[in-house]
Amino acid sequence: MALTTGWFTYPTPKDSVVFRDTDGEAPLVFWFGPGWMGSAVTIDHERKRYFRKVTETEVSNLRSALRITSRSNRPPSAAVELRR
């Protein structure tokens, strides 16, 4: 399994986090799955995807930092707005 590019198929995430700018574009996206994390970043109008293996502790820490609640506490398409 490649860690940055070259997966045979993209894995299915359990959760996704999308950051939108003031124009409604999504320059940064995170995906979380069992034992892996991925992101899509737009730099100079080019979309790049990155994936890496992670521990459950790393995923838990990032979910906590992003204030992601458990899936059972929210609908699948719930948006969470972070205070500035």
N, C-alpha and C positions, 0 to 999 in steps of 0.2 A: 504494500500500500504506500503510495507516494504521500509525502507530508505537505507538499506545497502545490503540486500540480500533477496531472496524469492519473487521476483515479479512473478506473474503468467505467464506473458510473458514480454520479454524485450520491453520497449517503443521504438518507432521509433524516432530517433533524427532528428532535423533540420540541425544540423552541427556536424562535427566531426573534431577533431584535433589529429594528430598522431605525436609523437616524436620518431624519429629513432636514434639509436646509430651508431657508425662508422661501425659496422658489418651489418647494415641494419635491425637489429631487432627493434621491436617497444615495448620498455619496459613501455611506458606510452601512454594512449589514453584517450581523453576527448570526451564526447558526450553532446550535448545541446538540450533540447527540451522545450516545453512550461511548465514552472513551475518546471522543474527538470534538474539535471545535473548528469552525470555518468562518471565513469572512470574505466579503466582496467589497473592494475599495475602488472608487472611481478617481483616477488621477489623470489630469489633462484629457478628459473625455474618453479615457480608456478604462474599461472594467477589468480588474484583476481579481482572481479568486485564490485564496490561500486556505490550506487545511493543515491541522496538526493533531497528533495524539495528545491527550491530556488526561490527568487523573480526575476522579470524581471530586476531590478537594478543590482542584483548580476551577472546575466548572461551578461548584458550589460557591466559591469565593467571588467569581465573576458575576454569577446570578445575584448574589447578595449585594455587590457593589452597584449593579444596575437596577436593584430593587425589583427583581422579577419574583413574583409570588409563585406558589405551586400551581400547577395546571388545574387542580381540582377547585381552586378558589376563584377562577376567572373563566370567562368564555374563551374559546379557541382564538378568536380574533380581537381580543381586548387590546386596546392601546393604552400605554402608560405614559403620561406626560410628566417629565422630570422638571422640578422647579429650577430656575436659574439662580 
